[in-house]
């Protein structure tokens, strides 16, 4: 028997969810979830403020673009590698998130993996600017350098969390049926696509860490938390807009069991 068409399954699931009355969600779960995100966001913003006050000053633009001198990788070669990932990000957004989503109604920007790879490619674009110009101290605005270092730290923390979460999900909480409409674990194509995507992100980061000199600062940790809180709001927007929630940890329909996962995330 052939597996059901993923497009049809997704459309039917969305229609069923839209027909569900959102008022059926337990109001206590909804309010508690909003409070958790609000409190964590305030604490993260406060941490950013305190860390910046305790550790003033920025990072040299020349250091951000510099090569570490390992394995014979020059500054120019490092810049070209970073530029490649920026261009890959443009392709990824144009093809996967725009073309495929419009044509086949795929997941778009639903999953954290999409957010992390787009963020990573954006970061690599900023870093390539620093590596490829002759005088980054005079050519790159200071706020761009600071943004590059902050987003580099966010890319590291969010990708580590997303990668660990993806492997945990694969072994202990597989979502083949949710993704493809048929439970064919462990041969679920989209599960392996997610794992490959996360693995590729980590390889890029590890390569840049070995060949580049961009620091990962404790003072930027709060920004990583804020990034994840923004994603939580996006997941809830999708749930109310399409009737589909990317992860159970954000799904009000799972009841009070959602809160421990939300707090842990």
N, C-alpha and C positions, 0 to 999 in steps of 0.2 A: 504494500500500500504506500503510495507516494505521500511524502510529508506535505502538510498544508502550506499553501503559499504564504510567505511571511508578510507580504504586503496586506493580503486580505485579513490575516489574523490580527495584525496591528490595527487596521481600520475598524474591525469588529470590536476589538477590545476598547478602542477609544470611544466608539459609539455607545457601548454598554456602560462605560464609566461616565459618559456625559449624561446618560439617562438616570444615573444614580443621584439622589438628592444630597448635596454637600452638607446640608444641615444634619444628616445622619451621623456625621463625625461627632465624636464625643467632644463637647465644648471644652472640657477640662484638659483633654490631650492637646487640643489646638492652642489654648491659652498657655499651657505649660511649655509647649514647644517654642512658641514665640518668645516667652520669657527667657528660656535657656539661651536662645540665639542672641537676644538683646543683652543679657548679662555678660555672656562670653565676649561679645563685640566690644562692650564698654571696657571690660578688663583688658582686652587686647589693645585697644586704643590708648588706654592709660599706660600700659607697659611700653608702647612705642614712645609716648611722651616722656616717661621717666628715663628710658634708655638713651634717648637723644639728649636729654639734659645732663645725664651722667657722663656721656661719651660724645661730646661735641666734635665737630670737624668731619670732613669727608674723606674720600679716597681719591688718590691721584688718577687723573684720566689716563696718563701714560701707563700706570700700573695696570689699569683695567684692560688696556689694549695689548699689553706686553706678553711675550711668550716666555715660558719658564726655561727654555733652552734644552728641554729633554727630547731624546730620540731624534735630534736633528730637525725638529719642527720650528721653522722660523716664524717671526711675527706676521709676515705676509701670508704664509701658508695657513697659519691659524685664522687669520682674517678671512681667507677664502673659504675655509671650512665652516666658519660661523655664517658667512654670507650664504653658503649652500643651504643651510638649515632655515634661514629666513625665506629663501625662494621656495623651499619645500613646504614651508608653512603657507605661503601664498597659494601653492598648488593644492594643498590639503583643504584649505578653506574654500577655494573655488570649486574643486571637484567633489570632495566628500561632503562638505557641509552645505554647499549651495546646489550644485548640479544634481548629485545623487538624491539629496533630500527633496528637491522639487520634483524630480522625475519619478522616484520610487518611494517617496515618503519614508526615508530611513530615519535614524535616530537624531540627526542634526547635532545640536550642542547639548543633548540631554545628559550625557555621561561625563563624569569627572575626567576621564581619560582624554576626551576632546578638549576640555579646558586646559589640561596640563600640557598637551602637545602644542596648542596654539600659544600658550604663555611661553613655553620653551623657545619656540621659533621666534617670537617677538623679542625675547631676551637676546637670542643669538644675533638678531638684527642690530640691536643696540651695541652689542659687544664688537660686531664686525666693523661698525663705524669707528670705534676706538682703535681697532687694529690696522685698518687700511688707510687712514689719513696720516699725513706726515707729522703733523704737530697736534695731537689730540688735546693737549693742554690749552692751546689757543683756538682750536677749531670746534671742539665739542663743548656746548654749554655745561656749566656745572650741574644744573638740575638734571640733565640727561644722564650724566655720569652717576649721580646719586640714584636716579630711577633704575639704571642698569644694575647697580649693585643690589638694590632692594629686591628687584624682580628676580635676580639670580638666586638670592637666598630663598625667595618664595618658591621658585621652580624646584630647588633642591628638596625642601621639606614637603611640598605638595606631591611631588613625584614619588618620593620614598613612601609616603602614606598610601598613595593610590596604588603603587606597585604591590606593597604588602597586602592591601585590601583585595586586590584583584586575585592574587594567589590564594588567599584565605577563602574568597568566594568560590574559586574554582574547585577546591578540594572539599570544602565543608558546606557551601551554600550555592551550588551551581544554579545558574539561571538560563540554561539552554532553552527551556520552554518559553520563558519570557522573551528571549531574544529572537528565537527562530520559529516558535510555535510547535516545536517537537522536542521531546526529551531524548536526545541522542548522546548524552555525556558518556565518555569524555571526548567525543569526536565533533563537538559543537564548533562550527567554523567561527562564529562570532566571539565565542569565548577565547579561542586561540588568537583571534585578531586583536582582542583587548590585551591579552598577555604580551603579544608581540609589540603592540604599541607602547605599553608601559616599559617593556624591556629595552626598546629602542631609545626611549627618552632617557633611561638611566645610563645607557652606553654613551650617549651624547654628552651627558653631564659629567660622567667619569672621564671621558676623553678631554673635555675642556678643563676639568680640574687638574689633570696631569700636565697638559700642555700650556695652560694659561695661568694667570696670576690673580684672578678675581677672588677677593676674600668673601667668606661667608660669615656674617657678623651676628652676634647674639642680639644686638639692638634691633635687628630686622625681624625677629621671630614673631612679634605681634602682627606684622603685616601678613604673615602666612596664615595666622588664625583668622584675620579679617577676610582673606581671600576665600577660605572655606565657608565662612558665614555668608558671604555673598552668594556662593554656590548653593547653600541651603535655601536661600530666598528664591533663587532661580528654580530649584527643584520644586518648591511649593507653587511658584507661578505656573510651571508646566502642569502640575497636578490639577490646578483649578482651571487652566486653559484647555488642556487636552484630555484630562481624566486619567493620565498615565503618570505615575511617579517613578523616576529612575531607580531609586533605592528604597528598601523597606524602612531604613532608618529615618527617612523623611516622610513616610506615608502615614497620614493620620488614621487611615483605615485599619492599620495594624493595632490600634488601641494603645494602652499604656506601655506595651512592650516596645514601642518605638523610642521612648525616652532614654532608656539606658544606652541604646545604640547611638542616639543623637548626641548625648553627653560625651560618650567615648570618642566619637568622631570629631 
